[in-house]
């Protein structure tokens, strides 16, 4: 790993804290390991990503519906899905410092051989490591007033199962025919052995996920179509450069228990290449385990069947991280987040040239309130105009509008572009159309 790559992620983490994108969770009480809160700018960026995803994959398609299911489900769901038995990682523990590690993370050959290299020592204290044991990633809790096996439940480790469990309800209420998909955005929880790398791997995270129901014979064609769709989303909507993205075919030993084929779309993070999104062919595994009788009847043939499933999965938090990493740039002393305008927390910032001139401040506030009807807008009158520009550059605001003395005479303003720093005069009455065209 290059030194400057480590520096870059440290700078991004610092920017996120300083500018209000992402804070350490429970910070005033010493924090909680790998827990993060999205601040005022971070929640806007995150919501912009989710809204664009929902618009593209649900509202703009005729073959998609959405749901929003509960975080806690009947434990029988996880028994049927295989998660209680199969959803685990190999864990080794240091006999000296008691730190725990995933065996496959510190022994690169473990996945192939299923044997742990006993010569490997604890990365922290060089102590002796235990033999690997399987550690279930389900996050357990209790429902009700007693804490016993009868009240044991689990926070969902994926959003997928609710879409399978609700499959018949969706069919009955929407009259959909395959091929069609069910989409969902929501939280999931995994008791990861080794979370880390900022928001890349956390125990609480958010997914944008689709279960696309098809006939068995169509799976390869549909899989390929969704692979292209996922790339198009990542480059067109998020603005990720293609050179930073890579398809990785998952070997059978690395696939989830339900998958017949999985491709990871990997991204070149500053800490190394790793998974951004996943695409899996789940066959009819889930519906067969949840329904004793085939839940779907073909309208034309009358055949009852278990549809097969192709599953595109998009991590929300990893999307945020990849967007921040890809957008981060330095231009001399200037730090710029070159976010696509549709993703930027603020679309435009409005400044009076001078804070101590009431007529400029009044006019700036008039423009600010008028633009707020259609855009998310920031108002800033602190410090000199140069520092205000640089501050907005750092948080990714695409356009800055300055109200000066010429504005009072000509009813026009200076609009500055974040990326080029070029400025042009635009009539105030033309601002909404101008900005709308630039942003959309």
N, C-alpha and C positions, 0 to 999 in steps of 0.2 A: 504494500500500500504506500502511495506517495505521501511525503510529508505535507505537501500543499493540500492534499485531499483531506487529511485530518484537520488542517487549519480551516478548510472551507466549512466542514460540518460544525466546527466550534463557532465559527462566525455566524452561521445560520441559526444555531441554537441561541447565541447571544442576541441576535437581531430579533428573534421571536419573543424573547423575554423583554427586551428593551422597548419594543414597539407595540407590544400587546397582541401578538399572534398566539403564542402558547406559553403558559406558565407551568412550573412544577406544581403538582397537586398537593393540597394541604400544606403549603410551604411554611406558613407561620407556625405550624406545629412540627417542623422538622421534615415535612414531606412524607410521601409514601412511595416506596420503590416503584419506578416505572408507571407512575400515575401522573397524568397531565390534564390541564384545564385549557380550553380554548378561550382566549381573551377577546376583546371587542373586535379586533381586526381578524383574528383567526376564525371566529365563528362566522363572519361574513364570507371569508374565503371558502370555508368548508361548506356553508350553505349554498354558495354559488355553484360549487362542484356538484353537489347533490341535486340541485334544481335543474342544472343543465343535463345531468344524466337522466333524470326523470322525464324531462321534456323530450330528449332524443329517443329514449328506449321505451317509453310508455305512451306519452301523448302523441308523438309523431308516427306511431305504428298502429296498424289495424289488428295486429295479432298479439297484443299484449294487454294484460290487466295488472293492477297492483293490489297488494294487501299490506296490512301492518299488524303483525301478530304479537302475541304475548312473549315476554322474555323467559318466563318460567312455564314449562309444559309438564304434562303428566309424565312421570318417570318411565312409564311403559313406552313412550315415544322413543327414548334413548336406548331402551332394551331392544326394540324392534329394528331400530336403525343400525345397531351394531356398535354404537358409540361406547356403551358401558363396557364392552368386551375388547373392542379394537382400537379405540381412540386414545393412544398412549405414545409416549416417547421413551427411549432408553435413558435411564438416569444412572449416573455414577456419583458417589459422594466421597469427599476427602476425609480420611480417618483422623486427620490432624486439625484442620480448620473448619471442618463440617460444611464447606461450600459444596454446592451441587452443580453438576454440569450435564449437558446432553452428551452421551457417549459418541454420537455421530458428528458432533461439532468439534470435538477435540481429537478424534481418531477418524481420519478421512476414509479409512478402509472398512469401518465398522458396518456400513450399510451393505457392502458386498459380502463380507465374510461372516457377519453376525458374531464375530469374536473380537473382544476388546484387547488391544495391545497393552499388556500389563506393564510394559516399560514406561508408559506415559505417566508422568507425575502431575500433581495438581498445578495448574497454571499460576495460582496465586502464591502457594507456600512450598511447592515441591513435595508435598506430602503424598502418601500412598493412597490410591484411589480404589474404591470398592468394585466388586463385580457389577456389571450393569443389571438393572432391574427395570421392568416396565412401569412407568408412572402415568396414570390416567389423567388426562388434561381437563376433565370435566370439573367445573367449579361448583362445589357442593354447598347447599344451605338447607335450612329447615323451614317448613311451611306450617304455621300454627303455633300453639303455645308449648308444645313438647318437642324435645330434641331427641328423637329416637328414629329407628330405621323406618317406621311407618310414616314419619313426616319428612323423610329425606327427599329433597328435590334438587334439580340442577339448573343453573343458569345456562341458557342455550349456547353451545359452542359454535353454532353456525345458524344462519337465518333460514337455511334450506328446508329443514324438516317441517316447519309450519306450512310451507307451500305444498308439501306432499300430503300432510294430514288434512289440509283444507281443500285438496284437489276436487273432491266430489261436491263440496259446497260451492266452489267456484263454478264448476260445470252446471250445477242445478240453477244457479242464479244468473249466469251470463250466457248460457247456451253456446259456449265456444266449441269449435271443432279443431281437432289437431290438423296442422301444426299451430300451436299457440303457446304463449309463455305467461308465467306469473312472475311479477317483479316485486322486490321488497328492499327497502333501505332500513337498516336497524342495527342495534348493538348486539355484539356477541362476546362471549367470555371464555378464555382458555387459561388454565392454571399453568402457564408456560414455565418450564424449568429454567431457561436462561433468556428472559426478556432483555431488551437493550437496544442500543443505537437510536436514542431519542424516541420518536413515535413510530419507528419501524416495527418493533415487536413489543406489544404491551399485552397485559392480561385482560384489559377492557378495550374493545375496538369496535369500529363500525364497518359494515359491509353494504355494498350495493350489489344485489345478487338476482339472477334470473334462473328459473327452471323452465326450460323450453321443451315442450312435450311433442313427440314425433312418432312416426312409425319406425320400427326397428331397421328396416332396409334403407332408410334415408339418413342414418346418423352421420355417415362420413361426409356427405354433401353439406348437411346442416352444420357440422363441426367446422368445416372449412369456411363456411359463410360467417359464422360467429367469430372465428379467428380474425378474419378481415375486418369485421365490425369493431372488434376490440382495438385493433391497431388504428383504425380511422378515428375512433373516439379519443384515443390517447394523443394522437398527433394533431387532429383538427380542433378538438374542443379544449384539451389541456395545453396544447402548444408544446408538447415534449418533442425534442429533436429525435428523428428516426435513428441517428447514429448511436443514441444512448439506450436503445431498446433492442431486445434479443429474444427470440423464441427458444425455449429449452424443452425438449421432449423428455418427459419424466420416465425413468426406467421402472419396470414393474415393481421392484422392491421399494421404490420411493413413492409409489402412488397410494392414495387412500384406499381403504378396503373395498369401497363401493365402485371404484373407477376402473374402466377397461382401457381408457386412454386419457392422459392428462398432458397439457402443454402449459408451462409457465411462461408468461411474458415478463422477462427480467429487465431491470433498469440498472444503469451504472451509477449507483449511489456513491458519494465520496468515500464511504467505508468499504466499497466493493460491490460487485454485481450480485444482485439478489432479486427475489420475486417481487413483482409489483401486482400482477393479476394472475388469475388461473382460469383455465378452460378445461372442463372434464366431461367425459362421456360416462354417465352414471348407469347406463343400460336401464333395465326396469327394476333394478335392485330395491329401490325405496318403496315404490308403489306396491310391489309384491309383498314386502314385509309389513306394510301398513293395512292392506286390504285383502281379506280372505277371498273375495270374489273380484273379478276384473271390474274396475270402476268406470270404464269407458266403453261405449257402444258406438260402433261406426254407423252413421246414419244411412249410408248407401248400401252396405252389405249386411248390416245387422250383426256383424261380428263383435263379440265382447272381447276386450283386450286390455293388457297393461301397456300403456304408452311407454316408450323409452325417453330418456332425458339427456339433453346436452345442457351443461351448466356453465355459463360465464359468470365469474366472480370478480368483483372490483372492490379493492380495499379503499375505504374513504381516507383513513389516516395516511396510508401509503401514497395515495393520490396527492394529498396535501404536501407530504414530504418531497415527493418527486417534482411537483410543481415548483416548490420553493428552491430545490437544488438546481433545477433547470433554468429558473428565472434569475437566480442570483448572479450579479455581475459587478465588477469593479472597474471604474473609469477614473483613474487617478485617485483623487481623494473622494470621489463620488461613488457611493454604493447604490446600485439600482436593482430593483426587482422588476424584471421585464415580463410581468404577467400579461397574459392576454386580457384586453380590456373587459371582456365579459366575466373574467375571474376576479378582477381587482376588487378589494374591499370597498374602496372609494373610486368612483368613476371620474370624479373631477373635484378639484379643490379651488376655493374662491378666496382671494386675498385683496384687502385694500392695500395700496402701495405704501401708505403711511398710517400707523395706528392713531397718531395724534391729530388727524384731520377728520373731524366729525362728518364732513360731507362725503369723504371717500368711504368711511366705514358704513355710513347709512346706505350709500349706493351699493356697496359690496353685499350688505345684508339683504338688500332688495333682490339682487341677482341670485344670491344663495337660496333664499326662500322660494324664488320662482323655479329654479332648477330642481329643488328637492321634490317637486311634484312628479318628476319623471326619473330622477337619478338619485343614487346614494352619493351625497356631497359632503365634503369637509369644509369647514371655515377656519382660517388661521390668520391671526394678525400679530403673532409673536415674532420678535427679532427682526432682522433685515430680510429683504425679499429673497436674497440668495440662499440663506439658511432654510427658508420655508420651502423653496424649490427642492433642495437636497433632502429635506425631511420627507417630502411627498415622494421623491424618487425612491427612497429607501423602503417605503411601504407599498410601492407599486402603483401609485395613482397615475393614470395615463395622461391626464391633462390638468394644467393649472391655469386659472383665469385671474388676471390681475386688473383691478379697477384703479385707474390713474386719473390725472387731471384732464387728459384728453377725453376720457370716458364721459365726464360731466358736460363737455362741449359737443361731442360727436355721437354719443350713445353707442360707442363700440368699446371693445375690451381687447386685451392681449391674451391670446391663447398659446400656451407653451406645451410642446410635445415632449413627453418624458424621455423617449428613446433618442430622438434626434436633437433635442433642446432647441429646435427651431421655434420661432414665434411668429404669429400672424394676427392681424387685426380682424375681428369678426363683430358684426353688428349684434347687439344684445338680442334683438328680436329673432336673429337667425341661429342663436346658440343651441336651442333644443334640437333642431334638425341637423345641425353640424355635428353635434356630439353623438346623436343617435346613429348617424351614418358611420361615424368612426368606430363606435363601440360594437354595433351589430353587423 
